[in-house]
Amino acid sequence: MPAALRKKWAAWGRTGQDAYALVMEARKGVPAATAFEVAEAYQLQAQELEAIYELSTKTLRTYSQEKKNLSAASSEKTLKIISLYNLGVEVFGEAAAFLRWLDKPAHGLDQEIPLRLLETSGGIDLVAEELTRIAYGDLS
């Protein structure tokens, strides 16, 4: 991940950990281009990106080219996903290990594949909680 993007994501990741700051930042809107940064960082296929944002990649690309912001709900989801990425890299020590974990059934998530849970805000929270349990050695 480029240094400038890493710095921006670090700041947004901290926002994703504070509920009030998250809501305030989401209300402002996150640039639509950030959805493609998320796709790149998470190595998402087009259909996975579309499932998360409930928008076609064509629409996301148009919004990005027109320098539009995502809706408040999509912005909130984006900020949470960025925070989750930062947490995952911290827990696993590297992005590649975190991404491998995301793509396999997780015991603490009733064998759900964590990546598929990123389609809802509550699902993102569940994955973050599981990462926290892993970080503290609570693998039950």
VEXLUM-663613 format. One line per field, with one value per residue: residue number from 1; x, z, y of N, C-alpha, C in turn. Coordinates in nm, 3 decimals. Atoms other than C-alpha are relative to their C-alpha. Example, Ala and Ser with C-alpha at 12.3 -4.5 7.8 and 13.67 -1.06 7.14 Angstrom:
// residues 2
num <- c(1 | 2) $
n.X <- c(0.089 | -0.082) $
n.Z <- c(0.000 | -0.006) $
n.Y <- c(-0.119 | -0.119) $
ca.X <- c(1.230 | 1.367) $
ca.Z <- c(0.780 | 0.714) $
ca.Y <- c(-0.450 | -0.106) $
c.X <- c(0.090 | -0.077) $
c.Z <- c(0.000 | 0.073) $
c.Y <- c(0.120 | 0.109) $
***
This chain:
// residues 140
num <- c(1 | 2 | 3 | 4 | 5 | 6 | 7 | 8 | 9 | 10 | 11 | 12 | 13 | 14 | 15 | 16 | 17 | 18 | 19 | 20 | 21 | 22 | 23 | 24 | 25 | 26 | 27 | 28 | 29 | 30 | 31 | 32 | 33 | 34 | 35 | 36 | 37 | 38 | 39 | 40 | 41 | 42 | 43 | 44 | 45 | 46 | 47 | 48 | 49 | 50 | 51 | 52 | 53 | 54 | 55 | 56 | 57 | 58 | 59 | 60 | 61 | 62 | 63 | 64 | 65 | 66 | 67 | 68 | 69 | 70 | 71 | 72 | 73 | 74 | 75 | 76 | 77 | 78 | 79 | 80 | 81 | 82 | 83 | 84 | 85 | 86 | 87 | 88 | 89 | 90 | 91 | 92 | 93 | 94 | 95 | 96 | 97 | 98 | 99 | 100 | 101 | 102 | 103 | 104 | 105 | 106 | 107 | 108 | 109 | 110 | 111 | 112 | 113 | 114 | 115 | 116 | 117 | 118 | 119 | 120 | 121 | 122 | 123 | 124 | 125 | 126 | 127 | 128 | 129 | 130 | 131 | 132 | 133 | 134 | 135 | 136 | 137 | 138 | 139 | 140) $
n.X <- c(0.086 | -0.082 | -0.013 | 0.105 | 0.126 | -0.013 | 0.018 | 0.142 | 0.075 | -0.028 | 0.086 | 0.139 | 0.015 | 0.026 | 0.137 | 0.087 | 0.003 | 0.074 | 0.134 | 0.043 | -0.083 | 0.040 | 0.127 | -0.024 | -0.078 | 0.087 | 0.098 | -0.069 | -0.017 | -0.133 | -0.006 | 0.033 | -0.125 | -0.047 | 0.052 | -0.097 | -0.114 | 0.042 | -0.006 | -0.140 | -0.059 | 0.061 | -0.010 | 0.138 | 0.050 | 0.104 | 0.127 | -0.014 | 0.009 | 0.140 | 0.079 | -0.028 | 0.053 | 0.133 | -0.009 | -0.082 | -0.132 | 0.016 | 0.050 | -0.109 | -0.100 | 0.057 | -0.007 | -0.141 | -0.042 | 0.068 | -0.047 | 0.112 | -0.018 | 0.094 | 0.106 | -0.042 | -0.004 | -0.116 | -0.119 | -0.019 | -0.049 | -0.137 | -0.087 | -0.009 | -0.082 | -0.139 | -0.040 | -0.014 | -0.125 | -0.111 | 0.002 | -0.042 | -0.144 | -0.062 | 0.017 | -0.070 | -0.138 | -0.019 | 0.125 | 0.024 | 0.054 | 0.135 | 0.086 | 0.022 | 0.095 | 0.130 | 0.059 | 0.022 | 0.100 | -0.054 | 0.064 | 0.073 | 0.110 | 0.087 | -0.051 | 0.024 | -0.119 | 0.004 | 0.012 | 0.142 | 0.073 | -0.027 | 0.110 | 0.082 | -0.072 | -0.003 | -0.094 | -0.134 | -0.020 | -0.024 | -0.135 | -0.091 | 0.004 | -0.076 | -0.142 | -0.038 | -0.012 | -0.124 | -0.111 | -0.014 | -0.013 | 0.128 | 0.039 | 0.118) $
n.Z <- c(0.000 | 0.004 | -0.127 | -0.015 | -0.025 | -0.134 | -0.097 | 0.003 | -0.058 | -0.144 | -0.060 | 0.013 | -0.084 | -0.137 | 0.003 | -0.004 | -0.135 | -0.086 | 0.059 | 0.032 | 0.111 | 0.117 | 0.053 | 0.052 | 0.124 | 0.099 | 0.046 | 0.098 | 0.120 | 0.039 | 0.146 | 0.063 | 0.042 | -0.112 | 0.019 | 0.080 | -0.090 | -0.081 | 0.087 | 0.022 | -0.126 | -0.035 | 0.119 | 0.028 | 0.136 | 0.027 | -0.063 | -0.145 | -0.021 | 0.024 | -0.113 | -0.116 | 0.019 | 0.059 | 0.120 | 0.102 | 0.013 | 0.098 | -0.075 | -0.087 | 0.086 | 0.040 | -0.118 | -0.023 | 0.105 | -0.025 | -0.132 | -0.093 | -0.124 | -0.026 | -0.095 | -0.140 | -0.037 | 0.066 | -0.060 | -0.130 | 0.027 | 0.048 | -0.114 | -0.083 | 0.074 | -0.010 | -0.139 | -0.008 | 0.070 | -0.088 | -0.111 | 0.052 | 0.024 | -0.133 | -0.064 | 0.074 | 0.026 | 0.140 | 0.075 | 0.068 | -0.097 | -0.031 | 0.116 | 0.005 | -0.106 | 0.041 | 0.107 | -0.048 | -0.108 | -0.132 | -0.109 | -0.087 | 0.076 | 0.037 | 0.129 | 0.109 | 0.060 | -0.045 | 0.110 | 0.039 | -0.102 | 0.018 | 0.075 | -0.090 | -0.108 | -0.112 | 0.035 | -0.020 | -0.145 | -0.042 | 0.041 | -0.088 | -0.131 | 0.013 | 0.004 | -0.137 | -0.075 | 0.044 | -0.054 | -0.142 | -0.020 | -0.032 | 0.125 | -0.021) $
n.Y <- c(-0.118 | -0.121 | -0.070 | -0.102 | 0.071 | 0.059 | -0.109 | -0.036 | 0.111 | 0.004 | -0.103 | 0.044 | 0.118 | -0.048 | -0.050 | 0.116 | 0.057 | -0.093 | -0.001 | -0.135 | -0.048 | 0.079 | -0.054 | -0.135 | 0.011 | 0.065 | -0.100 | -0.085 | 0.081 | 0.043 | 0.001 | 0.128 | 0.065 | 0.081 | 0.135 | 0.072 | 0.022 | 0.115 | 0.118 | 0.034 | 0.046 | 0.129 | 0.085 | 0.039 | 0.015 | -0.099 | 0.038 | -0.020 | -0.144 | -0.037 | 0.051 | -0.085 | -0.135 | 0.005 | -0.083 | 0.064 | -0.061 | -0.109 | -0.116 | -0.046 | -0.065 | -0.129 | -0.086 | -0.031 | -0.094 | -0.128 | -0.043 | 0.002 | 0.074 | 0.108 | -0.034 | 0.012 | 0.143 | 0.062 | -0.061 | 0.064 | 0.136 | -0.014 | -0.033 | 0.121 | 0.096 | -0.049 | 0.028 | 0.145 | 0.035 | -0.037 | 0.095 | 0.130 | -0.002 | -0.004 | 0.131 | 0.105 | -0.040 | -0.037 | -0.002 | 0.128 | 0.097 | -0.046 | 0.027 | 0.146 | 0.031 | -0.052 | 0.081 | 0.136 | 0.007 | -0.034 | 0.074 | -0.093 | -0.060 | 0.112 | 0.047 | -0.096 | -0.060 | -0.139 | -0.095 | -0.011 | -0.077 | -0.143 | -0.060 | -0.081 | -0.066 | 0.094 | 0.105 | -0.056 | 0.000 | 0.139 | 0.036 | -0.075 | 0.066 | 0.124 | -0.037 | -0.037 | 0.126 | 0.064 | -0.078 | 0.027 | 0.143 | 0.063 | 0.064 | 0.086) $
ca.X <- c(0.000 | 0.148 | 0.264 | 0.012 | -0.277 | -0.146 | -0.139 | -0.495 | -0.623 | -0.451 | -0.638 | -0.969 | -0.909 | -0.895 | -1.221 | -1.377 | -1.301 | -1.488 | -1.863 | -1.930 | -1.637 | -1.745 | -2.096 | -1.973 | -1.718 | -1.972 | -2.223 | -1.963 | -1.919 | -1.615 | -1.496 | -1.633 | -1.279 | -1.214 | -1.432 | -1.169 | -0.893 | -1.088 | -1.120 | -0.747 | -0.646 | -0.885 | -0.814 | -1.188 | -1.346 | -1.599 | -1.898 | -1.762 | -1.720 | -2.072 | -2.214 | -2.048 | -2.160 | -2.486 | -2.380 | -2.241 | -1.874 | -1.984 | -2.180 | -1.891 | -1.653 | -1.887 | -1.916 | -1.539 | -1.480 | -1.732 | -1.557 | -1.878 | -1.895 | -2.056 | -2.382 | -2.359 | -2.439 | -2.176 | -1.927 | -1.984 | -1.932 | -1.614 | -1.469 | -1.548 | -1.387 | -1.074 | -1.061 | -1.109 | -0.821 | -0.590 | -0.696 | -0.652 | -0.302 | -0.217 | -0.354 | -0.199 | 0.120 | 0.080 | -0.192 | -0.146 | -0.214 | -0.518 | -0.658 | -0.608 | -0.798 | -1.081 | -1.139 | -1.172 | -1.453 | -1.398 | -1.472 | -1.579 | -1.818 | -2.003 | -1.793 | -1.898 | -1.641 | -1.552 | -1.523 | -1.891 | -1.994 | -1.856 | -2.181 | -2.347 | -2.234 | -2.326 | -2.126 | -1.820 | -1.865 | -1.883 | -1.559 | -1.390 | -1.505 | -1.361 | -1.029 | -1.023 | -1.087 | -0.801 | -0.573 | -0.640 | -0.619 | -0.990 | -1.052 | -1.371) $
ca.Z <- c(0.000 | -0.094 | 0.196 | 0.131 | 0.122 | 0.436 | 0.620 | 0.510 | 0.604 | 0.944 | 1.019 | 0.889 | 1.075 | 1.404 | 1.306 | 1.258 | 1.622 | 1.767 | 1.710 | 1.719 | 1.491 | 1.258 | 1.221 | 1.173 | 0.908 | 0.733 | 0.717 | 0.529 | 0.284 | 0.173 | -0.187 | -0.413 | -0.532 | -0.186 | -0.278 | -0.536 | -0.275 | -0.056 | -0.349 | -0.412 | -0.047 | 0.008 | -0.339 | -0.411 | -0.728 | -0.897 | -0.767 | -0.409 | -0.435 | -0.575 | -0.290 | -0.028 | -0.178 | -0.336 | -0.645 | -0.976 | -1.044 | -1.339 | -1.105 | -0.858 | -1.143 | -1.263 | -0.910 | -0.878 | -1.211 | -1.112 | -0.773 | -0.588 | -0.232 | -0.123 | 0.073 | 0.451 | 0.488 | 0.233 | 0.383 | 0.728 | 0.589 | 0.413 | 0.729 | 0.924 | 0.653 | 0.661 | 1.042 | 1.009 | 0.760 | 0.998 | 1.286 | 1.073 | 0.968 | 1.331 | 1.454 | 1.178 | 1.132 | 0.757 | 0.503 | 0.319 | 0.632 | 0.718 | 0.365 | 0.375 | 0.707 | 0.563 | 0.286 | 0.505 | 0.734 | 1.085 | 1.388 | 1.601 | 1.327 | 1.308 | 1.006 | 0.805 | 0.566 | 0.720 | 0.382 | 0.308 | 0.631 | 0.508 | 0.319 | 0.629 | 0.900 | 1.165 | 0.981 | 0.982 | 1.358 | 1.399 | 1.205 | 1.413 | 1.734 | 1.610 | 1.531 | 1.883 | 2.028 | 1.818 | 1.932 | 2.295 | 2.244 | 2.301 | 2.024 | 2.162) $
ca.Y <- c(0.000 | 0.340 | 0.558 | 0.839 | 0.593 | 0.417 | 0.753 | 0.843 | 0.497 | 0.517 | 0.840 | 0.704 | 0.378 | 0.569 | 0.739 | 0.396 | 0.310 | 0.611 | 0.585 | 0.959 | 1.047 | 0.768 | 0.907 | 1.264 | 1.164 | 0.938 | 1.224 | 1.432 | 1.146 | 0.956 | 1.002 | 0.728 | 0.658 | 0.513 | 0.214 | 0.119 | 0.163 | -0.081 | -0.323 | -0.307 | -0.346 | -0.637 | -0.784 | -0.790 | -0.917 | -0.686 | -0.885 | -0.868 | -0.492 | -0.458 | -0.671 | -0.453 | -0.122 | -0.236 | -0.042 | -0.160 | -0.103 | 0.111 | 0.340 | 0.353 | 0.440 | 0.717 | 0.859 | 0.843 | 1.021 | 1.289 | 1.321 | 1.241 | 1.119 | 0.795 | 0.808 | 0.834 | 0.462 | 0.358 | 0.602 | 0.454 | 0.103 | 0.219 | 0.374 | 0.056 | -0.158 | 0.058 | 0.030 | -0.347 | -0.368 | -0.183 | -0.412 | -0.724 | -0.626 | -0.549 | -0.885 | -1.100 | -0.898 | -0.859 | -0.791 | -1.122 | -1.330 | -1.119 | -1.156 | -1.534 | -1.549 | -1.338 | -1.591 | -1.903 | -2.019 | -1.881 | -2.095 | -1.797 | -1.684 | -2.015 | -2.118 | -1.812 | -1.668 | -1.329 | -1.155 | -1.228 | -1.055 | -0.721 | -0.661 | -0.514 | -0.278 | -0.535 | -0.800 | -0.576 | -0.539 | -0.920 | -0.965 | -0.691 | -0.863 | -1.193 | -1.023 | -0.880 | -1.228 | -1.365 | -1.083 | -1.169 | -1.545 | -1.614 | -1.862 | -2.017) $
c.X <- c(0.090 | -0.005 | -0.112 | -0.134 | 0.003 | -0.025 | -0.148 | -0.083 | 0.023 | -0.089 | -0.147 | -0.027 | -0.027 | -0.141 | -0.099 | -0.011 | -0.079 | -0.137 | -0.045 | 0.078 | -0.036 | -0.125 | 0.023 | 0.076 | -0.086 | -0.102 | 0.061 | 0.012 | 0.146 | 0.003 | -0.026 | 0.124 | 0.055 | -0.051 | 0.100 | 0.130 | -0.029 | 0.012 | 0.144 | 0.063 | -0.049 | 0.006 | -0.138 | -0.024 | -0.113 | -0.131 | 0.005 | -0.012 | -0.145 | -0.090 | 0.018 | -0.070 | -0.142 | -0.013 | 0.084 | 0.136 | -0.006 | -0.049 | 0.108 | 0.107 | -0.049 | 0.007 | 0.144 | 0.050 | -0.062 | 0.036 | -0.114 | 0.038 | -0.102 | -0.108 | 0.054 | 0.012 | 0.121 | 0.131 | 0.030 | 0.059 | 0.147 | 0.095 | 0.018 | 0.090 | 0.147 | 0.053 | 0.025 | 0.131 | 0.119 | 0.010 | 0.050 | 0.149 | 0.075 | -0.005 | 0.085 | 0.143 | 0.030 | -0.133 | -0.030 | -0.062 | -0.143 | -0.096 | -0.027 | -0.105 | -0.142 | -0.074 | -0.026 | -0.105 | 0.065 | -0.080 | -0.087 | -0.116 | -0.091 | 0.030 | -0.037 | 0.135 | -0.005 | -0.022 | -0.147 | -0.081 | 0.019 | -0.111 | -0.092 | 0.088 | 0.013 | 0.096 | 0.144 | 0.033 | 0.030 | 0.143 | 0.103 | 0.004 | 0.080 | 0.149 | 0.050 | 0.015 | 0.130 | 0.121 | 0.026 | 0.001 | -0.127 | -0.057 | -0.122 | -0.114) $
c.Z <- c(0.000 | 0.131 | 0.022 | 0.032 | 0.141 | 0.108 | 0.008 | 0.067 | 0.151 | 0.072 | -0.004 | 0.086 | 0.144 | 0.010 | 0.014 | 0.138 | 0.097 | -0.064 | -0.041 | -0.120 | -0.129 | -0.064 | -0.063 | -0.133 | -0.110 | -0.055 | -0.103 | -0.134 | -0.030 | -0.153 | -0.056 | -0.044 | 0.111 | -0.011 | -0.081 | 0.078 | 0.089 | -0.083 | -0.021 | 0.126 | 0.038 | -0.114 | -0.037 | -0.150 | -0.018 | 0.071 | 0.152 | 0.034 | -0.015 | 0.115 | 0.123 | -0.014 | -0.055 | -0.118 | -0.102 | -0.005 | -0.100 | 0.071 | 0.091 | -0.081 | -0.044 | 0.115 | 0.025 | -0.101 | 0.020 | 0.136 | 0.101 | 0.126 | 0.006 | 0.095 | 0.142 | 0.041 | -0.063 | 0.054 | 0.136 | -0.018 | -0.043 | 0.115 | 0.092 | -0.066 | 0.006 | 0.141 | 0.018 | -0.066 | 0.090 | 0.117 | -0.047 | -0.024 | 0.133 | 0.065 | -0.069 | -0.037 | -0.143 | -0.074 | -0.062 | 0.094 | 0.037 | -0.114 | -0.016 | 0.104 | -0.041 | -0.096 | 0.040 | 0.109 | 0.136 | 0.109 | 0.086 | -0.068 | -0.055 | -0.142 | -0.119 | -0.053 | 0.032 | -0.113 | -0.040 | 0.100 | -0.016 | -0.077 | 0.087 | 0.109 | 0.122 | -0.025 | 0.018 | 0.148 | 0.051 | -0.034 | 0.090 | 0.140 | -0.003 | -0.005 | 0.139 | 0.085 | -0.038 | 0.060 | 0.147 | 0.032 | 0.038 | -0.127 | 0.014 | -0.090) $
c.Y <- c(0.124 | 0.077 | 0.103 | -0.065 | -0.061 | 0.106 | 0.040 | -0.109 | -0.010 | 0.101 | -0.043 | -0.123 | 0.037 | 0.055 | -0.115 | -0.064 | 0.087 | 0.021 | 0.139 | 0.055 | -0.073 | 0.058 | 0.138 | -0.004 | -0.061 | 0.098 | 0.094 | -0.073 | -0.027 | 0.000 | -0.140 | -0.076 | -0.090 | -0.144 | -0.084 | -0.024 | -0.121 | -0.127 | -0.044 | -0.058 | -0.139 | -0.102 | -0.056 | -0.016 | 0.102 | -0.034 | 0.016 | 0.148 | 0.046 | -0.046 | 0.087 | 0.135 | 0.005 | 0.098 | -0.076 | 0.070 | 0.115 | 0.127 | 0.055 | 0.074 | 0.138 | 0.099 | 0.046 | 0.103 | 0.138 | 0.057 | 0.013 | -0.077 | -0.113 | 0.049 | -0.016 | -0.146 | -0.069 | 0.057 | -0.063 | -0.140 | 0.006 | 0.029 | -0.120 | -0.104 | 0.039 | -0.028 | -0.150 | -0.045 | 0.029 | -0.097 | -0.137 | -0.009 | 0.000 | -0.139 | -0.107 | 0.036 | 0.039 | -0.012 | -0.136 | -0.103 | 0.037 | -0.034 | -0.150 | -0.040 | 0.042 | -0.093 | -0.146 | -0.001 | 0.023 | -0.070 | 0.091 | 0.071 | -0.108 | -0.050 | 0.088 | 0.048 | 0.149 | 0.102 | 0.021 | 0.080 | 0.151 | 0.072 | 0.084 | 0.061 | -0.092 | -0.114 | 0.045 | -0.001 | -0.141 | -0.044 | 0.072 | -0.064 | -0.131 | 0.028 | 0.037 | -0.125 | -0.071 | 0.072 | -0.030 | -0.150 | -0.071 | -0.061 | -0.089 | 0.036) $
***
